[in-house]
Amino acid sequence: MALYGASTEYVLHSLLWLVTHPEPVSSLDLAELQEIPAAFVAKLLPRLEKAGLLTASEGLKGGYRLARAAEEISVLAVVDAVEGKKSLFNCQEIRGRCALFDRQPPTWATQGVCGIHAVMLRAEQAMRAELAQTSLADLARSVRNKAPAPFFREAQSWLGDRVQTRRTSKVRQRKQAGSLLP
């Protein structure tokens, strides 16, 4: 079982689009652009807003944008906002349960931190340190280095068209609703 799952992946991919897109982007547009579940994205982005990583605006041109520069947002901050602070390992203190102890483990058996727990804590600290030193800007650069430049222009155009489509769609709906009135 993965420690971090689809929620973290969906959010990080969504945030990468916001790094270079200064205008607000709706959660629906982010989901449709990436073909990921819209309900999932709509549920997750408010967590990032609450954590101060995103700002939201309402209306036809509304949506989400980064609350601060991508260089200032660590992957760890995103992971913690989405997943909460999860421990890599939950020690069950098995070392004190040996049948030979007759339910009364000697001090030497339970003294200090369990060796297994200690190695897991070090691994968790190393993982969190790596996530803390990697920013959204770092991730965006790695993606940008892979993809051809026209891809990003096409994506920006697609997102811009979506705002226009939403606006036209709402106006059309209002006109149709108005024409139905007596």
SEKE-873313 format. One record per residue (C-alpha): residue in one letter; x, y, z. Coordinates in nm, 3 decimals, padded with zeros to 5 digits. Example, Ala and Ser with C-alpha at 12.3 -4.5 7.8 and 13.67 -1.06 7.14 Angstrom:
BEGIN
{atom 'a' {01.230 -00.450 00.780}}
{atom 's' {01.367 -00.106 00.714}}
//
This chain:
BEGIN
{atom 'm' {00.000 00.000 00.000}}
{atom 'a' {00.130 00.345 -00.094}}
{atom 'l' {00.182 00.606 00.174}}
{atom 'y' {00.066 00.882 -00.061}}
{atom 'g' {-00.186 00.801 -00.328}}
{atom 'a' {-00.396 00.946 -00.605}}
{atom 's' {-00.494 01.256 -00.404}}
{atom 't' {-00.135 01.373 -00.382}}
{atom 'e' {-00.064 01.290 -00.744}}
{atom 'y' {-00.376 01.468 -00.872}}
{atom 'v' {-00.305 01.779 -00.670}}
{atom 'l' {00.063 01.804 -00.762}}
{atom 'h' {-00.015 01.763 -01.132}}
{atom 's' {-00.291 02.025 -01.103}}
{atom 'l' {-00.062 02.271 -00.927}}
{atom 'l' {00.197 02.241 -01.203}}
{atom 'w' {-00.053 02.400 -01.442}}
{atom 'l' {-00.096 02.693 -01.203}}
{atom 'v' {00.279 02.764 -01.186}}
{atom 't' {00.282 02.932 -01.528}}
{atom 'h' {-00.084 03.028 -01.559}}
{atom 'p' {-00.139 03.361 -01.380}}
{atom 'e' {-00.518 03.367 -01.427}}
{atom 'p' {-00.747 03.164 -01.199}}
{atom 'v' {-00.825 02.814 -01.325}}
{atom 's' {-01.137 02.623 -01.220}}
{atom 's' {-01.106 02.282 -01.060}}
{atom 'l' {-01.326 02.145 -01.339}}
{atom 'd' {-01.089 02.276 -01.606}}
{atom 'l' {-00.787 02.133 -01.424}}
{atom 'a' {-00.959 01.796 -01.401}}
{atom 'e' {-01.074 01.791 -01.763}}
{atom 'l' {-00.735 01.902 -01.894}}
{atom 'q' {-00.574 01.603 -01.724}}
{atom 'e' {-00.865 01.361 -01.754}}
{atom 'i' {-00.882 01.303 -01.380}}
{atom 'p' {-01.200 01.290 -01.168}}
{atom 'a' {-01.346 01.640 -01.133}}
{atom 'a' {-01.514 01.561 -00.800}}
{atom 'f' {-01.180 01.451 -00.658}}
{atom 'v' {-01.005 01.773 -00.764}}
{atom 'a' {-01.295 01.989 -00.640}}
{atom 'k' {-01.271 01.823 -00.300}}
{atom 'l' {-00.892 01.853 -00.272}}
{atom 'l' {-00.822 02.211 -00.380}}
{atom 'p' {-01.006 02.371 -00.085}}
{atom 'r' {-00.761 02.189 00.145}}
{atom 'l' {-00.479 02.374 -00.029}}
{atom 'e' {-00.666 02.701 00.004}}
{atom 'k' {-00.712 02.639 00.376}}
{atom 'a' {-00.338 02.567 00.405}}
{atom 'g' {-00.260 02.902 00.238}}
{atom 'l' {-00.115 02.747 -00.078}}
{atom 'l' {-00.397 02.856 -00.312}}
{atom 't' {-00.633 03.148 -00.336}}
{atom 'a' {-00.980 03.111 -00.484}}
{atom 's' {-01.203 03.354 -00.666}}
{atom 'e' {-01.567 03.314 -00.768}}
{atom 'g' {-01.749 03.399 -01.087}}
{atom 'l' {-01.717 03.312 -01.452}}
{atom 'k' {-01.348 03.394 -01.454}}
{atom 'g' {-01.300 03.247 -01.109}}
{atom 'g' {-01.095 02.955 -00.998}}
{atom 'y' {-00.771 02.884 -00.819}}
{atom 'r' {-00.425 03.030 -00.841}}
{atom 'l' {-00.111 02.992 -00.633}}
{atom 'a' {-00.119 03.201 -00.316}}
{atom 'r' {00.255 03.265 -00.339}}
{atom 'a' {00.545 03.207 -00.574}}
{atom 'a' {00.602 02.847 -00.682}}
{atom 'e' {00.956 02.870 -00.540}}
{atom 'e' {00.804 02.926 -00.197}}
{atom 'i' {00.573 02.624 -00.201}}
{atom 's' {00.739 02.297 -00.109}}
{atom 'v' {00.614 01.958 -00.215}}
{atom 'l' {00.603 01.873 00.157}}
{atom 'a' {00.359 02.160 00.223}}
{atom 'v' {00.134 02.026 -00.053}}
{atom 'v' {00.155 01.667 00.070}}
{atom 'd' {00.080 01.769 00.429}}
{atom 'a' {-00.216 01.982 00.316}}
{atom 'v' {-00.364 01.696 00.113}}
{atom 'e' {-00.278 01.394 00.326}}
{atom 'g' {-00.223 01.539 00.671}}
{atom 'k' {00.096 01.453 00.852}}
{atom 'k' {00.118 01.078 00.816}}
{atom 's' {00.379 00.871 00.989}}
{atom 'l' {00.570 00.630 00.772}}
{atom 'f' {00.562 00.366 01.045}}
{atom 'n' {00.345 00.296 01.346}}
{atom 'c' {00.549 00.094 01.598}}
{atom 'q' {00.344 -00.172 01.776}}
{atom 'e' {00.608 -00.229 02.049}}
{atom 'i' {00.630 -00.598 01.964}}
{atom 'r' {00.970 -00.615 02.132}}
{atom 'g' {00.797 -00.625 02.472}}
{atom 'r' {00.556 -00.905 02.380}}
{atom 'c' {00.792 -01.202 02.366}}
{atom 'a' {00.631 -01.516 02.511}}
{atom 'l' {00.944 -01.571 02.721}}
{atom 'f' {00.871 -01.251 02.915}}
{atom 'd' {00.540 -01.383 03.052}}
{atom 'r' {00.376 -01.042 02.991}}
{atom 'q' {00.642 -00.866 03.201}}
{atom 'p' {00.922 -00.759 02.968}}
{atom 'p' {01.256 -00.678 03.130}}
{atom 't' {01.378 -00.319 03.109}}
{atom 'w' {01.654 -00.404 02.860}}
{atom 'a' {01.391 -00.531 02.611}}
{atom 't' {01.190 -00.208 02.598}}
{atom 'q' {01.452 00.053 02.688}}
{atom 'g' {01.495 00.340 02.443}}
{atom 'v' {01.352 00.359 02.096}}
{atom 'c' {01.289 00.030 01.919}}
{atom 'g' {01.565 -00.032 01.662}}
{atom 'i' {01.311 -00.097 01.388}}
{atom 'h' {01.119 00.217 01.476}}
{atom 'a' {01.445 00.417 01.481}}
{atom 'v' {01.535 00.318 01.123}}
{atom 'm' {01.182 00.397 01.008}}
{atom 'l' {01.201 00.740 01.175}}
{atom 'r' {01.530 00.814 00.997}}
{atom 'a' {01.377 00.708 00.665}}
{atom 'e' {01.075 00.931 00.727}}
{atom 'q' {01.298 01.226 00.816}}
{atom 'a' {01.499 01.178 00.496}}
{atom 'm' {01.183 01.158 00.285}}
{atom 'r' {01.031 01.468 00.447}}
{atom 'a' {01.359 01.657 00.404}}
{atom 'e' {01.360 01.576 00.030}}
{atom 'l' {00.997 01.684 -00.008}}
{atom 'a' {01.068 02.003 00.190}}
{atom 'q' {01.361 02.106 -00.030}}
{atom 't' {01.176 02.043 -00.357}}
{atom 's' {00.949 02.328 -00.465}}
{atom 'l' {00.667 02.345 -00.715}}
{atom 'a' {00.902 02.554 -00.929}}
{atom 'd' {01.155 02.267 -00.924}}
{atom 'l' {00.887 02.021 -01.036}}
{atom 'a' {00.761 02.258 -01.306}}
{atom 'r' {01.115 02.301 -01.442}}
{atom 's' {01.160 01.925 -01.471}}
{atom 'v' {00.832 01.894 -01.663}}
{atom 'r' {00.919 02.192 -01.882}}
{atom 'n' {01.254 02.037 -01.970}}
{atom 'k' {01.078 01.725 -02.101}}
{atom 'a' {00.792 01.871 -02.302}}
{atom 'p' {00.826 02.064 -02.628}}
{atom 'a' {00.750 02.437 -02.604}}
{atom 'p' {00.436 02.423 -02.824}}
{atom 'f' {00.274 02.191 -02.570}}
{atom 'f' {00.264 02.465 -02.306}}
{atom 'r' {00.133 02.725 -02.551}}
{atom 'e' {-00.145 02.483 -02.647}}
{atom 'a' {-00.227 02.419 -02.282}}
{atom 'q' {-00.241 02.792 -02.202}}
{atom 's' {-00.466 02.844 -02.503}}
{atom 'w' {-00.691 02.555 -02.395}}
{atom 'l' {-00.727 02.701 -02.045}}
{atom 'g' {-00.798 03.049 -02.187}}
{atom 'd' {-01.062 02.907 -02.420}}
{atom 'r' {-01.230 02.736 -02.126}}
{atom 'v' {-01.284 03.069 -01.948}}
{atom 'q' {-01.437 03.214 -02.264}}
{atom 't' {-01.658 02.906 -02.308}}
{atom 'r' {-01.782 02.929 -01.950}}
{atom 'r' {-01.869 03.296 -01.995}}
{atom 't' {-02.050 03.240 -02.327}}
{atom 's' {-02.227 02.936 -02.189}}
{atom 'k' {-02.362 03.127 -01.886}}
{atom 'v' {-02.481 03.417 -02.102}}
{atom 'r' {-02.654 03.172 -02.338}}
{atom 'q' {-02.821 02.996 -02.043}}
{atom 'r' {-02.948 03.327 -01.904}}
{atom 'k' {-03.086 03.433 -02.241}}
{atom 'q' {-03.262 03.100 -02.283}}
{atom 'a' {-03.406 03.119 -01.932}}
{atom 'g' {-03.522 03.477 -02.000}}
{atom 's' {-03.694 03.379 -02.322}}
{atom 'l' {-03.899 03.121 -02.133}}
{atom 'l' {-04.046 03.382 -01.900}}
{atom 'p' {-04.401 03.508 -01.982}}
//
